Amino acid sequence: MNGFFDRLSEALVRGPVALVTVVAARGSTPRIAGARQFFTADGGHHGTVGGGVTEARVLDLARETLTDGRPRTFFADLRGRPGDIREGVCGGTMELWIVRLEPTACLPLIQTVAASLCGGKCLSLSTRLDASVPLALEASADAFTETLEPAPRLLIVGAGHIGRALARLADGLGFALSVQDERPDWLDTAAFPAGCEIKPCLEASVHTLKIWEGERFVVLVTRGFPQDVAALDALATIPDLAYVGLLGSRKRVATVLAAQCAADGLAIPASVLHAPVGLEIGAETPEEIAVSIAAELIQIRRRSREGAARGLDIPSKMDREALGD
C-alpha cells in the first residue's frame, strides 16, 4: 500500500504540485470533506475529488495555480436543478481549495505526515488558502483542519489460498496489511503485496494491531478450529475493533463460538463479529470468497465513516449564498 501522502511526497521531490482539497461538502456528493487530489506540471495526478465535470474544471484551475502560484476556490453545484445543471446531479454542493505546494517549503512537512501515518499514528493537518505555506500541523481559525488517521489496519489470520487472495484485494483497497500463520512454508513474501507484514507469531501480530491508531479489522481464514479459538482469545485483549470476520460453515462457526463461550465467555461483541464472514454472493473459489469478504470490509468501513467528515466551522460567502436560494 502506498498512501496519498507518500505519493505526494514523491511528486514534490520532482517539483511544485497543485493540491486540491474538498473543504466542505453538503448534501449528496461524490466525495466528503477531506478528499484530496494533486496535479503535477508534467500532467501527473493522484487521488480524486469526484470525477466528471467537477474534476475536469478543477484540473484547469490546478494548471493555472501551478503556472501563477495563486490559490483558487471552486464551488461545485451538484444539485442538478432543471434548466440549471452545472457540475452534476448528485444533489449536494462541494467547496474545493486549490493551492500550490513548493518543494522547499512543503516537502519536510509532507514527509512527516507520511511517516506518521505509515507508523499508525494520527495527527492534525490544516490547509490554509491565503498563506505562503498552505499546510501546517497546527489548527488555525482561518484554515480547514482535520484529524488525519492512518489507513485501516487489516490482520489476516491464515496465509492459505483465501488469505493470499484477500491480501491482494485489500492492498488495492488501501488497507495496511498484516498476515499471520504459524506454518513457515506458507509465509512466502512473494505471495503477498509489498509492504505486507508477515509473521508466524500470533501475539506479535496482535500487538501490531493493538498499537495502531486507525481503524482495525481482522479476518480469520485459518485452517482449523483450534486456530480460530486461539485467535479469538488473543483478540479479546483489543478494545474497539471495527470488524472481526470468521470463515467457515455455520456448523463450524457455531462450534467455535460455543467453545469460546464455554471457556471464557464470548470475547468479541456481536456487533463486531461477522460469522460466517463475507457478503452472500454465492462465492465458491478462494478468489470469489476473497471478493465477498472485501466487499463486507468496504461496507463496514464506509458505514463507520458516515458523519466523520469535517467541513469548515463557518461556511464561506459563496457557500452561504448558494445554499440560501
C-alpha positions as CSV (number, residue, x, y, z in Angstrom):
1,M,0.0,0.0,0.0
2,N,1.3,3.5,-0.9
3,G,-0.9,6.2,0.6
4,F,-1.8,9.6,-0.7
5,F,0.9,11.5,1.3
6,D,3.6,9.0,0.2
7,R,2.7,9.8,-3.4
8,L,2.5,13.5,-2.7
9,S,6.0,13.4,-1.2
10,E,7.4,11.6,-4.2
11,A,5.8,14.1,-6.5
12,L,7.2,17.1,-4.5
13,V,10.7,15.8,-4.9
14,R,10.3,16.4,-8.6
15,G,8.8,19.9,-8.4
16,P,5.8,22.0,-7.4
17,V,2.4,20.4,-7.0
18,A,-1.1,21.8,-7.1
19,L,-3.1,20.3,-4.2
20,V,-6.9,20.2,-4.3
21,T,-8.8,19.7,-1.1
22,V,-12.6,19.3,-0.6
23,V,-13.1,21.7,2.4
24,A,-16.9,21.5,2.6
25,A,-19.5,19.0,1.3
26,R,-23.2,19.3,1.9
27,G,-25.9,17.0,0.7
28,S,-25.2,14.1,-1.6
29,T,-21.7,14.5,-3.1
30,P,-19.2,12.1,-4.7
31,R,-16.6,12.9,-2.1
32,I,-16.6,14.1,1.5
33,A,-14.7,16.9,3.2
34,G,-11.0,16.0,3.4
35,A,-10.9,14.3,0.0
36,R,-7.7,15.3,-1.9
37,Q,-6.1,15.2,-5.3
38,F,-2.9,16.6,-6.6
39,F,-1.6,17.5,-10.1
40,T,1.9,18.0,-11.3
41,A,3.3,20.2,-14.1
42,D,4.0,17.1,-16.3
43,G,0.4,16.0,-16.2
44,G,0.6,13.5,-13.4
45,H,-2.0,13.2,-10.8
46,H,-3.2,11.1,-7.9
47,G,-6.4,10.9,-5.8
48,T,-9.8,12.1,-6.8
49,V,-12.3,14.8,-5.8
50,G,-15.2,13.2,-7.6
51,G,-14.5,12.8,-11.2
52,G,-16.7,14.0,-14.1
53,V,-17.2,17.7,-14.9
54,T,-16.1,18.8,-11.4
55,E,-12.7,17.2,-11.7
56,A,-12.2,18.5,-15.3
57,R,-12.8,22.0,-14.1
58,V,-10.6,21.6,-11.1
59,L,-7.8,20.3,-13.4
60,D,-8.0,23.6,-15.4
61,L,-7.8,25.6,-12.2
62,A,-4.9,23.5,-10.9
63,R,-2.9,24.2,-14.1
64,E,-3.5,27.9,-13.6
65,T,-2.3,27.7,-10.0
66,L,0.8,25.7,-11.0
67,T,1.6,28.5,-13.5
68,D,1.0,31.6,-11.4
69,G,1.1,30.3,-7.8
70,R,-2.2,31.9,-6.9
71,P,-4.6,29.9,-4.7
72,R,-8.1,29.4,-6.0
73,T,-11.5,28.2,-4.8
74,F,-14.1,26.3,-6.7
75,F,-17.8,25.8,-5.8
76,A,-19.3,22.6,-7.3
77,D,-23.0,22.8,-7.6
78,L,-24.3,19.2,-8.0
79,R,-27.9,19.9,-7.2
80,G,-29.0,19.5,-10.8
81,R,-31.9,21.9,-10.9
82,P,-33.9,21.8,-14.1
83,G,-32.6,24.3,-16.6
84,D,-29.5,25.0,-14.5
85,I,-27.5,21.8,-14.3
86,R,-23.9,22.7,-13.6
87,E,-21.3,20.2,-12.4
88,G,-23.7,17.2,-12.0
89,V,-26.9,15.9,-10.5
90,C,-25.7,14.2,-7.2
91,G,-27.8,16.5,-5.2
92,G,-25.4,18.5,-3.0
93,T,-22.6,21.0,-3.1
94,M,-18.8,21.0,-2.6
95,E,-16.3,23.7,-2.0
96,L,-12.7,23.0,-3.1
97,W,-9.5,24.8,-2.4
98,I,-6.5,24.7,-4.9
99,V,-3.1,25.6,-3.6
100,R,0.4,25.3,-4.9
101,L,2.9,23.4,-2.8
102,E,6.6,24.3,-3.2
103,P,9.1,21.5,-2.5
104,T,11.5,23.6,-0.3
105,A,8.7,24.8,2.0
106,C,6.4,21.8,2.0
107,L,8.3,18.6,1.4
108,P,9.6,18.2,5.0
109,L,6.1,18.6,6.4
110,I,4.6,16.1,3.9
111,Q,7.3,13.6,4.7
112,T,6.5,14.0,8.4
113,V,2.8,13.4,7.7
114,A,3.5,10.3,5.5
115,A,5.9,8.8,8.1
116,S,3.4,9.3,11.0
117,L,0.5,7.7,9.0
118,C,2.7,4.9,7.9
119,G,3.6,4.3,11.6
120,G,-0.1,4.1,12.6
121,K,-0.3,7.5,14.2
122,C,-3.0,10.2,14.0
123,L,-2.2,13.9,13.5
124,S,-3.9,17.2,12.7
125,L,-3.4,18.9,9.4
126,S,-4.5,22.4,8.4
127,T,-4.9,23.7,4.8
128,R,-4.7,27.5,4.6
129,L,-5.9,29.2,1.4
130,D,-4.1,32.5,1.7
131,A,-0.7,31.7,3.2
132,S,2.8,31.4,1.8
133,V,3.0,27.9,3.2
134,P,-0.5,26.4,2.7
135,L,-0.1,23.4,5.0
136,A,0.6,23.3,8.8
137,L,0.4,20.8,11.6
138,E,-1.5,23.0,14.0
139,A,-5.1,24.1,13.9
140,S,-6.0,27.6,12.7
141,A,-9.2,29.6,12.7
142,D,-8.9,30.5,9.1
143,A,-8.0,27.0,7.9
144,F,-9.6,23.7,7.0
145,T,-8.4,21.5,9.8
146,E,-8.9,17.8,10.1
147,T,-7.5,14.8,12.0
148,L,-5.7,12.5,9.6
149,E,-6.0,8.8,10.5
150,P,-3.6,6.1,9.3
151,A,-5.0,3.6,6.8
152,P,-7.2,1.0,8.3
153,R,-5.2,-2.0,9.5
154,L,-6.3,-5.5,8.4
155,L,-4.9,-8.6,10.1
156,I,-5.5,-11.7,8.1
157,V,-5.0,-14.8,10.3
158,G,-4.3,-17.6,7.9
159,A,-1.9,-17.5,4.9
160,G,-3.7,-20.1,2.8
161,H,-5.4,-19.6,-0.6
162,I,-8.1,-17.3,0.7
163,G,-5.8,-15.3,2.9
164,R,-3.5,-14.7,-0.1
165,A,-6.3,-13.7,-2.4
166,L,-7.8,-11.4,0.2
167,A,-4.4,-9.7,0.9
168,R,-4.0,-8.8,-2.8
169,L,-7.5,-7.3,-2.9
170,A,-7.2,-5.4,0.4
171,D,-3.9,-3.9,-0.7
172,G,-5.6,-2.3,-3.6
173,L,-8.4,-1.0,-1.3
174,G,-6.0,1.0,0.9
175,F,-5.6,-1.3,3.9
176,A,-2.3,-1.6,5.8
177,L,-1.8,-5.4,5.9
178,S,-0.6,-8.0,8.4
179,V,-0.7,-11.7,7.8
180,Q,-0.2,-14.3,10.5
181,D,0.3,-18.0,10.1
182,E,2.5,-20.3,12.2
183,R,3.3,-22.5,9.2
184,P,6.7,-21.3,7.8
185,D,6.0,-22.9,4.4
186,W,3.0,-20.6,3.8
187,L,4.8,-17.4,4.7
188,D,6.3,-16.7,1.3
189,T,6.8,-13.0,0.9
190,A,6.4,-13.3,-2.9
191,A,2.8,-14.4,-2.4
192,F,1.8,-11.2,-0.7
193,P,1.8,-7.5,-1.6
194,A,4.9,-5.4,-0.9
195,G,4.8,-3.9,2.5
196,C,2.6,-6.6,4.0
197,E,3.8,-7.5,7.5
198,I,4.1,-11.3,7.6
199,K,4.6,-13.0,11.0
200,P,4.4,-16.5,12.4
201,C,3.6,-15.3,15.9
202,L,0.0,-14.5,16.7
203,E,0.9,-12.5,19.8
204,A,3.3,-10.2,17.8
205,S,0.6,-9.7,15.1
206,V,-2.0,-8.8,17.7
207,H,0.4,-6.3,19.3
208,T,0.9,-4.5,16.0
209,L,-2.9,-4.2,15.8
210,K,-3.2,-3.1,19.4
211,I,-1.0,0.0,19.0
212,W,-2.4,1.1,15.6
213,E,-4.4,4.3,16.0
214,G,-6.6,3.9,12.9
215,E,-9.5,1.5,12.4
216,R,-8.7,-2.1,12.9
217,F,-10.1,-5.1,11.1
218,V,-9.5,-8.8,11.5
219,V,-10.3,-11.7,9.2
220,L,-9.9,-15.3,10.4
221,V,-9.3,-17.6,7.4
222,T,-7.4,-20.3,9.3
223,R,-7.0,-24.0,8.6
224,G,-9.0,-25.2,11.6
225,F,-11.0,-24.9,14.8
226,P,-8.0,-24.6,17.2
227,Q,-6.5,-21.7,15.3
228,D,-9.9,-19.9,15.3
229,V,-10.3,-20.3,19.1
230,A,-6.7,-19.1,19.8
231,A,-7.1,-16.1,17.6
232,L,-10.4,-15.0,19.2
233,D,-8.9,-15.4,22.6
234,A,-5.9,-13.1,21.6
235,L,-8.2,-10.5,20.0
236,A,-10.2,-10.2,23.2
237,T,-7.4,-8.0,24.6
238,I,-8.0,-5.3,21.9
239,P,-10.9,-2.8,22.5
240,D,-12.8,-1.1,19.8
241,L,-12.1,-3.4,16.9
242,A,-14.1,-2.3,13.9
243,Y,-14.6,-5.8,12.5
244,V,-13.8,-9.5,13.1
245,G,-14.8,-11.9,10.4
246,L,-14.8,-15.7,10.9
247,L,-14.6,-18.0,7.9
248,G,-16.5,-21.3,8.0
249,S,-19.8,-23.1,7.6
250,R,-22.5,-22.2,10.1
251,K,-21.7,-25.5,11.9
252,R,-18.0,-24.6,12.3
253,V,-18.8,-21.1,13.4
254,A,-21.3,-22.3,16.0
255,T,-18.8,-24.9,17.3
256,V,-16.0,-22.2,17.6
257,L,-18.2,-19.7,19.4
258,A,-19.7,-22.4,21.7
259,A,-16.2,-23.5,22.7
260,Q,-15.2,-19.9,23.5
261,C,-18.3,-19.2,25.5
262,A,-17.7,-22.4,27.5
263,A,-14.2,-21.3,28.3
264,D,-14.3,-17.5,29.0
265,G,-17.5,-16.2,27.6
266,L,-17.9,-14.6,24.1
267,A,-14.9,-12.2,23.9
268,I,-15.9,-10.4,20.7
269,P,-19.0,-8.2,20.7
270,A,-21.8,-9.5,18.5
271,S,-21.9,-6.1,16.7
272,V,-18.3,-6.6,15.6
273,L,-18.3,-10.3,14.9
274,H,-19.3,-11.3,11.3
275,A,-19.7,-15.1,11.2
276,P,-19.8,-16.6,8.7
277,V,-17.6,-13.9,7.1
278,G,-18.4,-12.1,3.8
279,L,-21.4,-11.0,1.9
280,E,-23.6,-13.7,0.4
281,I,-22.8,-13.7,-3.3
282,G,-22.6,-17.4,-3.9
283,A,-18.8,-17.5,-3.8
284,E,-17.0,-20.8,-4.1
285,T,-13.4,-20.3,-5.2
286,P,-10.8,-18.6,-3.0
287,E,-10.8,-15.6,-5.2
288,E,-14.6,-15.3,-5.1
289,I,-14.6,-15.8,-1.3
290,A,-12.0,-13.0,-1.0
291,V,-14.2,-10.7,-3.1
292,S,-17.2,-11.4,-0.7
293,I,-15.0,-10.6,2.3
294,A,-13.5,-7.5,0.8
295,A,-17.0,-6.2,-0.1
296,E,-18.1,-6.6,3.5
297,L,-14.9,-4.8,4.7
298,I,-15.8,-1.9,2.5
299,Q,-19.4,-1.9,3.7
300,I,-18.3,-1.8,7.4
301,R,-15.6,0.8,6.8
302,R,-17.9,3.2,4.9
303,R,-20.6,2.9,7.5
304,S,-18.2,3.7,10.3
305,R,-17.1,6.8,8.5
306,E,-20.6,8.3,8.0
307,G,-20.7,11.7,9.6
308,A,-16.9,11.7,10.2
309,A,-16.2,14.4,7.5
310,R,-15.3,17.8,9.0
311,G,-16.2,20.9,7.0
312,L,-15.3,24.5,7.8
313,D,-16.7,25.8,11.0
314,I,-18.1,28.9,9.2
315,P,-19.4,28.4,5.6
316,S,-17.8,30.7,3.1
317,K,-19.7,33.5,1.5
318,M,-20.3,31.7,-1.8
319,D,-21.4,28.6,0.1
320,R,-24.0,30.6,2.1
321,E,-25.3,32.3,-0.9
322,A,-25.7,29.1,-2.9
323,L,-27.4,27.2,-0.1
324,G,-29.7,30.1,0.7
325,D,-31.6,30.2,-2.6
